[in-house]
Amino acid sequence: MDIRDEEGFIYFLFEHKSYTSRETAFQLLKYMIEIWEAKSKKEDMSELPMIIPLVIYHGKGDWNVKNEFRRYDTRV
């Protein structure tokens, strides 16, 4: 895909969940870092590819997990 007249990549990261988990955002971040690390080992990269994470949820209850890191309360 050409992005601003340069070759670029967009990755879609799909995660399937049948239950809610507070760890989902961190799990996706871990997967994203693993993708970036693998890509950077294969080629000399000056920029990281864009990754769009998507969660597919089909549990019985409503999805009640925060979907933004800035909303996480880090106080214990």
C-alpha positions in Angstrom: 0.0 0.0 0.0 1.3 3.5 -0.8 1.2 5.9 2.0 2.3 9.4 1.1 3.9 8.0 -2.0 6.0 5.5 -0.1 5.4 1.8 0.5 3.8 1.1 3.8 2.1 -1.6 5.7 -1.1 -1.8 7.8 -1.6 -4.9 10.0 -5.0 -5.9 11.3 -4.7 -7.9 14.6 -7.8 -9.9 15.4 -8.3 -11.3 18.9 -11.3 -13.6 19.6 -12.9 -13.5 23.0 -15.8 -15.5 24.4 -15.4 -14.0 27.9 -14.4 -10.6 29.2 -10.9 -10.1 30.5 -9.3 -6.9 32.0 -6.0 -8.1 30.5 -7.2 -7.9 26.9 -5.6 -4.5 26.2 -2.3 -5.6 27.6 -2.5 -8.9 25.6 -3.0 -6.9 22.4 -0.1 -4.6 23.2 2.1 -7.6 23.8 1.1 -9.1 20.4 1.8 -5.7 18.7 5.2 -5.5 20.2 6.0 -9.1 19.1 4.9 -8.1 15.5 7.1 -5.0 15.6 10.1 -7.0 17.0 9.8 -9.7 14.3 9.4 -7.2 11.5 12.5 -5.2 12.7 14.6 -8.3 12.9 13.8 -9.1 9.2 14.6 -5.7 7.8 16.1 -2.4 8.7 13.1 -0.3 9.6 13.1 3.4 10.3 9.3 3.3 11.1 7.0 0.7 12.6 4.0 -0.5 10.6 0.6 0.6 11.8 -1.3 -2.1 13.6 -5.1 -1.9 14.1 -6.2 -4.2 16.9 -9.7 -5.6 16.8 -11.4 -7.7 19.4 -14.2 -10.0 18.3 -16.4 -10.8 21.3 -19.4 -13.1 21.5 -19.8 -13.8 25.2 -23.1 -14.0 27.0 -22.8 -10.7 28.9 -22.0 -7.2 27.8 -18.4 -6.3 27.1 -17.5 -4.3 30.2 -13.8 -3.9 29.8 -12.1 -0.5 29.3 -10.8 -0.1 25.8 -8.3 2.7 26.3 -5.0 2.5 28.3 -5.5 6.0 29.6 -8.7 4.9 31.4 -6.9 2.3 33.4 -6.6 3.1 37.1 -3.0 2.2 38.1 -3.7 2.6 41.8 -3.9 -0.6 43.8 
